[in-house]
Amino acid sequence: MLAGGIAAERFFYRTHHPEACREDNAMIAKIGGRSIETYLPEALGIMNVNKCRLRGLVWKLMCRMEDELGAGSFDAGGKLETAGLPSFDLLLSDDIQSIWRETGSEHHQ
């Protein structure tokens, strides 16, 4: 799980920010694990097996963010420049599971 962030950066951007994974790396070391890069191939493998679903999940989350931005920008004749920023509230586990299931039904592997 802790290698998921670095794997996601590599999966989507082909590189990762070394400082960004410092805390995850420290948590791995705290429980006696090796360097986070040791776990990267397995984490990337999991992502590659699920790549269609992951891309679908990201697309759905981006659409949701755009909907939230758009809804705020047109309230009472508002403009995008003056709209409130999206809330970026964390999704509940049930919401994420529902979106994940939807991506599975749309993308057959």
C-alpha positions as CSV (number, residue, x, y, z in Angstrom):
1,M,0.0,0.0,0.0
2,L,2.7,2.4,0.9
3,A,4.4,2.0,-2.5
4,G,1.1,2.9,-4.2
5,G,1.9,6.6,-4.4
6,I,5.3,6.3,-6.0
7,A,3.8,3.6,-8.3
8,A,1.0,5.9,-9.3
9,E,3.4,8.7,-10.2
10,R,5.5,6.3,-12.3
11,F,2.4,4.8,-13.9
12,F,0.9,8.2,-15.0
13,Y,3.9,10.4,-15.3
14,R,6.8,7.9,-15.9
15,T,8.8,9.5,-13.1
16,H,8.3,10.3,-9.4
17,H,9.3,13.0,-7.0
18,P,11.9,11.5,-4.6
19,E,10.9,13.8,-1.7
20,A,7.2,13.1,-2.1
21,C,7.7,9.5,-1.1
22,R,9.9,10.2,1.9
23,E,7.2,9.7,4.5
24,D,6.0,6.4,2.9
25,N,9.6,5.2,2.8
26,A,10.0,6.1,6.5
27,M,6.9,4.2,7.4
28,I,8.1,1.1,5.5
29,A,11.5,1.3,7.3
30,K,9.7,1.6,10.7
31,I,8.1,-1.8,10.2
32,G,11.4,-3.3,9.1
33,G,10.9,-3.1,5.3
34,R,13.4,-2.3,2.7
35,S,13.6,0.8,0.5
36,I,10.3,1.8,-1.2
37,E,11.8,1.3,-4.6
38,T,12.1,-2.4,-3.7
39,Y,8.3,-2.7,-3.8
40,L,7.8,-0.5,-6.9
41,P,7.9,-3.3,-9.5
42,E,5.1,-5.3,-7.7
43,A,3.0,-2.1,-7.2
44,L,3.4,-1.2,-10.9
45,G,2.5,-4.7,-11.8
46,I,-0.8,-4.4,-9.9
47,M,-1.5,-1.1,-11.6
48,N,-0.7,-2.4,-15.1
49,V,-3.1,-5.4,-14.6
50,N,-5.8,-2.9,-13.7
51,K,-4.7,0.0,-16.0
52,C,-8.1,0.3,-17.9
53,R,-10.0,0.5,-14.6
54,L,-7.4,2.9,-13.1
55,R,-7.7,5.2,-16.1
56,G,-11.5,5.0,-15.9
57,L,-11.4,5.8,-12.2
58,V,-9.2,8.9,-12.8
59,W,-11.4,10.0,-15.6
60,K,-14.6,9.7,-13.4
61,L,-12.9,11.6,-10.6
62,M,-11.8,14.4,-13.0
63,C,-15.3,14.6,-14.4
64,R,-16.6,14.9,-10.8
65,M,-14.2,17.7,-10.1
66,E,-15.1,19.5,-13.3
67,D,-18.8,19.2,-12.4
68,E,-18.1,20.7,-9.0
69,L,-16.1,23.5,-10.5
70,G,-18.8,24.2,-13.2
71,A,-21.7,24.1,-10.8
72,G,-20.1,26.7,-8.6
73,S,-19.1,28.9,-11.5
74,F,-22.7,29.4,-12.7
75,D,-24.5,29.8,-9.4
76,A,-26.3,33.2,-9.5
77,G,-24.6,34.2,-12.7
78,G,-21.1,33.8,-11.3
79,K,-18.0,33.5,-13.4
80,L,-15.3,30.9,-13.3
81,E,-12.8,33.4,-12.0
82,T,-15.0,34.2,-9.0
83,A,-16.3,30.7,-8.4
84,G,-15.5,28.9,-5.2
85,L,-12.8,26.3,-5.4
86,P,-14.0,22.7,-5.4
87,S,-14.3,21.2,-2.0
88,F,-12.0,18.2,-2.7
89,D,-13.8,16.4,0.1
90,L,-12.5,12.9,0.6
91,L,-14.8,10.3,-0.9
92,L,-16.2,7.6,1.3
93,S,-15.0,4.1,0.8
94,D,-18.4,3.1,-0.5
95,D,-18.2,5.9,-3.1
96,I,-14.8,4.8,-4.3
97,Q,-16.0,1.1,-4.5
98,S,-19.0,2.2,-6.5
99,I,-16.9,4.1,-9.0
100,W,-14.4,1.2,-9.2
101,R,-17.3,-1.2,-9.9
102,E,-18.5,1.1,-12.7
103,T,-15.1,1.1,-14.3
104,G,-15.1,-2.7,-14.3
105,S,-18.4,-2.9,-16.1
106,E,-17.2,-0.4,-18.8
107,H,-13.8,-1.8,-19.4
108,H,-13.7,-5.6,-20.0
109,Q,-10.2,-7.0,-19.6
